[in-house]
Amino acid sequence: MLAITQKVFGGPEVLDIEEVDRPRPGAGEVLVRVAATSVNPADWKVRAGLVDRIGEPPLTLGFDVSGIIEELGPGVDRFGVGDAVYGMVFGGANAEYVVVQVHTLAPKPHHIDHVHAAALPTAALTAWQALAAIGAEQRILVHAAAGGVGHLAVQMAKHRGAYVIGTARTVNHEYLRGLGADELIDYTATDFGTAVRDLDIVLDLVGGEYGSRSARVLRPDGRLIDTQGSDAEDDPRYERFYVEPSGVSLREITTMVDHGYLGVTIDQVLPLAEIAKAHQISESGRVRGKIVLVAWNPPA
């Protein structure tokens, strides 16, 4: 099968297309024929050696998959061959086939195609799990609100009855209002620290010095949920968040999608062979929603 591999850490140029052996599923696993995958910041951070999530090269990236089950491993009875599924994996999805643990998969939402389904798992699980305890009428600030995680977090928080504030460039304000955002701040023109205060939750999808600045706009009993690592680790309200693959959570997300409560925005769709270009676009930080990569000879 074809796969995108890298033998060293580095820039997008280290990504190569190679012919590799097709994997076989073990106990509790299935082999998925990849229809589409997507790019998350974790992909290029791992590629560059900035984040240690899936080990040392040689490796194949890809945290999101939507596709068709090709083969069942021993003991798998939750799905069948030919089922359309989607899920989050720790690497390996940038290929024609990937082995996935069955407990991390869910049936693909009925009302969207593989391209849109592939954009969801990592970003939607991050937003879903990070905001699990958000309540109605709470005031939440979502940084990078137009990004992959941010635009989903806006919709989820709004669906749960929160008052949603987002930081984003002005060009994205109308788009985010359409997703339910109540208030928006152009971070290039306005210091959010002077625009809001007494917040219940800040979802920090930027990190770094945004942490201490975000802590200053929280209530004394507020929560600073950080997905990137920041300078606010000593604040008692600080919570470092790490997403976990979960088929159970994805089934709940599927319900939201199929009922029209959650939609994913696709910035660009590219062939998987153009993954280096996709990484460059993602690293620019100017992506609205997600970049999706379509695999070679994808299943219908």
ABEGO torsion letter per residue (X at the ends): XBBBBBABBEBAAABBBBBBBBBBBBBGBBBBBBABBBBBAAAAAAAAGABBAAEBOBBBBEABBBBBBABBBBGBAABBBGBBBBBBBBEGABBABBBBBAAABBBBBAABBAAAAAAAAAAAAAAAAAAAABBBGBBBBBBGAABAAAAAAAAAAAAAGBBBBBBBBAAAAAAAAAAGBABBBBAAABBAAAABBGBABBBBAAEEAAAAAAAAABBAABBBBBAAEBAAAABAABBBBBBBBBAAAAAAAAAAAAAGABBBBBABBBBAAAAAAAAAAAAAGABBEBBBBBBBGBBX
